[in-house]
């Protein structure tokens, strides 16, 4: 087992199936430019082999399938059922929801039980202004389809002062009514926002979020797993919500996440551009590959920040959401 001085090890793997996305969200990419597939993206076979190796080499227990937009990838239909057979304790998906209905058969036949949907507003005009693509009604219909099928759904919202701060309560009320857990994600100082004053203008922190919610509900802080990224709260008799407070209450010291990009690079930390190319390793027999991979994992674990997120120019969507 590979463990660092803070007792951290890799337990959670996030795999980007593709860097391509059918949205161009304002906090992710500049100028409305949609992300395209990366050069030399791994095949479904290579990605499945990589996950299997990482399970053995690092002790990965949980997998989240991300992008870009994972449902956009031609590999999704093959990758999902194959990783569901690897014996992981949890497999989940993060999607913008636009293609849920198109992928209904694959999703429901795979026995995946947990999906996170990124949704920043319930206002159709604001939806288009933020995502710069897509259709709100299609996303909501896809979410309802998953709910009716019994899947556990979390909704991810990035509150931004000039874009959707007025949607904090409508989004929370919607999620409480539907039985979903809403996760507010503090805006991250990444990508084009790293050297752009729009980050300072739009950042909306945990204290302000809680103040708004406190005007309508009583809530108490509740337990979360040791390595959870979210601070969780319970509204008695109504439900739960969480805040991924990467700035207000950093969680770096307990982070167990490892990311694999669609073109074969391991990233140990979102706040570090360091990456480790494992494409050559994927051409080796398993017993040789695991030994080589463990060396990469030691370096990737060393890339983590000790205390807090420092910001980075890396575009998150390239490295697994």
N, C-alpha and C positions, 0 to 999 in steps of 0.2 A: 504494500500500500504506500502510495506517495503522499507524504504529509509535510506541510511547512511548519515554521516556527510558531505560527499562530494556531496550529492544529487544523488548518484548512486542508481539505482534499477535494478532488473533483467527484461530485456525486450526480450533478445535473448537467446533461449535455443538450445544447441547442444546435440543431442542424438546419442550416439554410439550404433548401432545395434549389433555389435560384435567387439571383440578385434582382431579377426582373420584378416589376410591380405594375399593376394596372391603375394605381393611384400616384399622385405626386404631392403628398401632404406637405403643407407649408413648413412644418417643423422637421421634415426629413430631407427634402431636396429643394434647391433654389430654382427660381424662374419657371416653375411648373414643368420641369423636365422629368419625364418618367424614367425610372431606372430600367436598364436593359440587362439581359443575361450577361454574366461575366464571361471572359474568354476562357475556354477550356474548362467548362464546368464538368464536375464529376458525373458519371453515369449512375443510374439507380443501383447497379451491381456494386460499383465502387463505394457508394455511400452506405449501402447496407453492410459491406465488408468493413468499412471504417467504423461504423457503430459497433459491430461485433468485436472488433479489435479493442476499441476503447472500453467496452464493458469488461473485457478480460484484463487489459493493461492498467486501467485506472479505477475499476470498481464502480463504473457508472451504473446508477440505479434508475434514474428518471430521464426521459427524453421528451423534448419539446420540438415539434416540427415547425419551422418558420421559413421566412424568405428574406427579402422581397415578399412576394405573395405566394405561399406554397401551393395553393390550389390552382395557380396559373401554370405551374410546372408540368410538363408532360410526364415527369418521373413520379408524380404524386400517386397515381393510381397503382403503381407497382410497389413503391417504397413503403407506403403505409401498411398494407397487410403483411409485408415481410418483416418489418420491425415489430409488429404486434406479436410475432411468433418468437421473439428473442428472450422472452421471460423477464422483461423489465417490470419494475413495480408500478410504473406509471408512464403512459404515453399520452401526450396532449398536443394540441395544434393551436397556433396563433394565426388568425386570418382576419382580413378586413371584411369578410362576409359577403362580398359581391358575388362570389361563385358558389356559395353553399348549395343552392338549389340544383345547380348543374352537376355538382359532385355528390348529390344525395346518396346514390347507390353505393359509391365507394365508402363514404363516411359511415353510413349506417350498417353496412355489411362487414366493416372492419372490427366492430366491437370497441372502437375508441369511445371512452366515456366522458372525456373532458375537452372542452374547446373554449379558447379565449377569443373574443371578437373585439377588434379595435373599432370604437365608435365614439366620436367626439362631440356629437350634437344630435338632437332630435328635430332640428329645424332644417328643412330641405335646402333652403338657400345657403345657410351657413355650411351645411354639409358639402355642397359643391365648392364653396369658397375655400374650405380647408383641404378637402381631398383633391380638389381640382379634377375630379372625374367621378364616375360612378353614380349610383342612384340610391337614395336613402330607403325608399319603399322596398327595393329588392333586398337590401340588407336586413331590414326588419322582418320581411317574410321568411328569409333564410333562418334567422334566429328563432322565429316562432316554430319553424319546422323542426329544428333541433330540440327545442323545449318540449314539443309534443312527443318527440321520440324518446324523451327521458334523459337526455344528455345533461351533464352539469355544465353550466355556462357562466363564464365570467366576462364582464364587459370592461375593456380598458379605455379610459378617457384621459387625454392630455389637456388639462385646463390651461388656457392662455388668456392673459388679461385683455387683449384687444380683439380676441376671436370668439371665445365661447364661455367666458366666465359666468355669463348669465344662464348657462345651461347646467350648472352644477346641481341645482335642486331638481329641475325637470329630469335629468338623467338619473339621479338617485331615486326619485319617486318611481320612475319607470322600472328600474331594476328591482326595487323592493316589491312592487306590485307583481312582477313576473317571477319573483323568486331567484333572481340572479344576484351575484355579488359584484358590485361595481368597484373597480380599482382606479383611483385617481393616480396618474403618473406625473410626477413633477417634470416639467420641461428639462431636457438634458442638454448640457452645453457641448454639443457634438456637431460634427459635420460643418455645414455652412454657418451654423450659429456660433461656432467656436470663436470666430473673429468678427462678430456682427452684433451691433448693439440691440438687435431685435430680441436677443435672448434676455437681456436685462429688462427690456420693455415688457415682454410677455410672461416672464417667470411668475408663477402663482404658487406660493408655497403652502405647506401643510397647515401652518397656523391660520392662514386666511381661509383655507378650505373648511377647517373645523369650525371656525367662527360662523361661516355661512350656514353650515349644517346645524350648528347649535341653536340657531335662531328658530329652527323648526322641530328639531328632535333632541331628546336626551339620549346620550350614548355613553358607553364605557369602553375603555380599551380592553381588549381580550387577548388571549394567548395566540401566538403564531409559532410555527416550527422554528427551531434554532437558526436555520439558514434561510429563512423566508426573506424575500426582498420587501414585503409589505408589512406596514404597521396596521393591525386589524382592529376594527371597532364593531361593537354590537349595539344595535338599536333594539331594546327589549320589545319582544312581541312583533317586530317588523322584519328584522334581517340583519345582515352584516355589510360592511363596506371596508375597503382598505385604501391605504395611501402608500405608494411606492415613493418614499421621500428621500431620493438619492442625494439631495442637497440638505434638506432640513434635518434628517436623521440617517446619516450614511450607514450602510450595512456591509462595507468592504471587509471588515475584520472577520465576518462569518460567511463570506461568499464561497459557494461551492460550484459555481458555474464555469463551464467550458463551452466554447463555441467553435463549430466547424463550419467554415464558409463553403459555398457551393463549388468553389474552385480548389478546395483541398488544403486550406490553411487553418491551423488551430490558433485560436485567440484565447488567452487566459484571462483577459481583462478588457472591458470596454474603454477604460481610461488609459489605454496603452496601445500604441500602434504596432508593437512587436507582434510578429506572427511566425508560425512554424509550418513549413511546407511538408505535408505528409504524402503527397502524391507518389514519390518514389517508394515509400514504405508499402503503399497499397499494391505494388507489383511483386512483393515478396511473399513467400510461403508464411503461414501464420506464425510458426515458432520464431522465425527470424524477425518478422514484422513487429511482434509484441516487444521484443528486446529493444529494437530501434525506437519504437513509439514511446517507450517509457522514458527515454532520454529527452524526447521532445516535450513530454508531459512535465518533467522536472523543470525545464526552462519555462514552460507556459505558466506553471504555478508560481514561479519566481517573478512573473510579470505583474502579478496582482498588486494593487495598492494596499497599504497596511491599514489606513484609517478612512479615507474619503475619496470620492470621485473628483478627479482633477480637471475633467474636460478633455476632449480629444477631437482632432480633425476627422477621424474615421466616421464614415456614414454607417449608422447602426444597421440599416437594412442590408448592407453588404455582408454582415458577419453574424446574422442569425437573430435579429430582433431583440 
